[in-house]
Amino acid sequence: MAFIDTISAAEADGAVAEMYRRQQSNWGFVPNYARVFSWRPELMGLWAQLQIGIKRNMDKRRFELITFAAAHTLRSTLCSLAHGKALTQFFSVEDIQLMAQSAAPASLTAAEAEMMAFARKVARGAYMTTPADVARLKAHGFSDAEVFDIAATVGARAFWTGLLEGLGVEAEPSLVTMDSEFRDALVVGRPIRNGAARPANGQSPATL
């Protein structure tokens, strides 16, 4: 599940057991990413608060588009799969595969396409962003606060992907068993194992 050993649910107590209970309640199982936080469960709480704060200022469609663009650019297979799957609530599989190629399908608005381009640039190398990049966002109707929100979403994703990918956290079984053509289009970094069984409830964490 990861490159480091983790505390099992049977051995967990205190804050770790409580964190596992919350994850079990949310998803019906304890996700792989939560297990690596067993050594520092307080950080999971801080991450959750950060995500809540970021999401409060945008709708789900915008959050998922930015997060997918960032995760894919950061070459996180785990997060690309999770947020690519989340985007199927708003877009066709074919359009999400186009987004994975940095294309802008017709289902994206011009503002969303510009937003994703900015997110990719921040993820690829934040030092490369310029006033002209922000000016283009503003020309598409984004306020200064919304530009901040885009950058904050990408910055948070950089932390998350760096931590999970650095520790070799594996994708959840429900992501591994997605449609193979769609899944393979989103495998941009670490390969995934194909032998895992699907969780009983078939869910995959959308808060990755």
C-alpha positions, -999 to +999 in steps of 0.1 A: +000+000+000+030+023+006+067+024+010+064+028+048+048+006+074+015+019+088-006+013+119-033-012+112-069-006+122-067-034+147-037-018+164-049+018+162-060+038+193-065+074+203-063+099+174-054+073+149-084+051+157-106+082+155-092+092+121-098+057+108-134+057+121-140+090+102-126+075+070-146+043+075-178+064+080-172+085+049-161+058+025-171+024+040-134+015+042-101+031+053-084+045+022-047+038+015-038+075+018-053+077+053-031+048+065+002+068+059-012+095+081-014+070+110+020+084+121+007+120+122-031+120+123-032+156+133-019+165+099-049+148+083-072+171+103-052+201+091-054+189+055-092+184+058-096+220+071-075+234+043-096+215+017-128+228+034-115+263+033-105+261-004-138+244-015-159+269+003-151+296-023-159+276-055-183+251-068-174+215-072-170+217-110-144+244-107-126+227-079-124+194-098-112+210-130-084+228-112-074+198-092-074+175-121-052+199-142-028+202-113-027+165-104-022+155-140+006+180-146+022+169-113+021+134-127+002+119-099-016+088-112-034+085-079-050+119-079-055+120-117-076+088-114-096+101-084-104+135-098-108+123-134-135+100-121-150+128-101-152+149-133-175+123-149-203+140-129-199+170-153-182+157-185-180+127-208-152+103-205-140+113-240-138+150-229-119+142-198-094+122-219-090+153-241-083+174-210-057+149-200-040+158-233-042+195-223-069+200-249-100+221-244-132+202-254-162+222-264-179+213-231-154+236-213-162+273-213-135+297-225-130+308-189-126+272-177-100+265-204-080+295-194-083+286-157-070+251-164-041+264-185-031+287-156-034+258-131-012+236-153+014+264-155+015+269-117+018+231-112+045+228-139+066+257-125+051+284-104+081+307-110+070+308-147+037+326-141+036+363-152+012+393-148+000+385-183-013+351-171-033+368-144-045+394-168-059+367-191-078+352-162-092+386-153-102+392-190-123+360-186-141+374-156-120+360-127-116+383-097-083+387-078-098+365-050-107+338-075-072+339-090-059+334-055-083+304-051-070+288-082-034+291-071-043+279-036-059+248-050-029+240-071-005+247-042-025+224-019-025+197-046+013+200-049+016+192-012-008+163-013+007+146-044+043+152-032+035+134+001+015+105-013+036+099-044+068+102-024+056+075+000+043+052-028+007+052-018-013+030-041-045+038-058-077+025-043-091-007-058-122+011-072-099+033-092-078+004-105-109-014-117-122+016-137-128+012-174-093+003-187-092+027-216-103+056-194-080+045-165-049+041-187-054+076-201-050+090-166-020+069-156+006+097-159+032+088-133+036+058-111+021+027-126-008+010-108-013-026-098-042-043-115-048-072-091-067-055-063-103-063-056-130-036-055-142-024-021-176-038-012-193-004-017-174+004-049-166+039-037-134+058-042-124+088-021-131+121-039-113+142-014-078+130-025 
